[in-house]
Amino acid sequence: MLLSLESEEQKQVRRQIAGKAPIDSEHLSVTRAAAVQLRKGLATQLVLAPFYPLIFIPQAVNFALLGDTLSTWLMALGVGAIVIAIGLLVRDFRRAGRFLTHTQRRRQPQTTRRFNVPKAER
């Protein structure tokens, strides 16, 4: 969905989803579709993200056996970066969810009340 938009349009849609720009009601369906697509991609990344630190387990074992080396500190920084990245993924996932919840209320048509009408008049 976002690939079919121009660069500036993509930025504007992402700003609307993040809550940093006012929602354009004329293009609400496009923005909602982009939010759904973004949220699905983030969900996939969040499912896989807890496995990324497993890459660094051999380095942790190496650190325990060999002691303090530059490579172990670099691996520790890598784990820290991964943890921060996972936090940012969660933030974006929640923002997209809030956007979809907020705009769902906007797009639902006003429901008409049903009055108790006798069957003969229906």
RARA-V58522 format. One record per residue. N is the residue number from 1. OMEGA is omega as a letter, one per 20 degrees, with the letter a starting at -180 (none if undefined). Layout:
# RARA-V58522
n & omega
N & OMEGA
N & OMEGA
This chain:
# RARA-V58522
n & omega
1 & a
2 & a
3 & a
4 & r
5 & r
6 & a
7 & a
8 & r
9 & r
10 & r
11 & a
12 & r
13 & r
14 & r
15 & r
16 & r
17 & a
18 & r
19 & a
20 & r
21 & r
22 & a
23 & r
24 & a
25 & r
26 & a
27 & a
28 & a
29 & r
30 & a
31 & r
32 & r
33 & r
34 & r
35 & r
36 & r
37 & r
38 & a
39 & r
40 & r
41 & r
42 & r
43 & r
44 & r
45 & a
46 & r
47 & a
48 & a
49 & a
50 & a
51 & a
52 & r
53 & r
54 & r
55 & a
56 & r
57 & r
58 & r
59 & r
60 & r
61 & r
62 & r
63 & r
64 & a
65 & a
66 & a
67 & a
68 & r
69 & a
70 & a
71 & r
72 & r
73 & r
74 & r
75 & r
76 & r
77 & r
78 & r
79 & r
80 & r
81 & r
82 & r
83 & r
84 & r
85 & r
86 & r
87 & r
88 & r
89 & r
90 & r
91 & a
92 & r
93 & a
94 & r
95 & r
96 & r
97 & r
98 & r
99 & a
100 & r
101 & a
102 & a
103 & r
104 & r
105 & a
106 & a
107 & r
108 & r
109 & r
110 & a
111 & r
112 & r
113 & r
114 & r
115 & r
116 & a
117 & r
118 & a
119 & a
120 & a
121 & a
122 & none
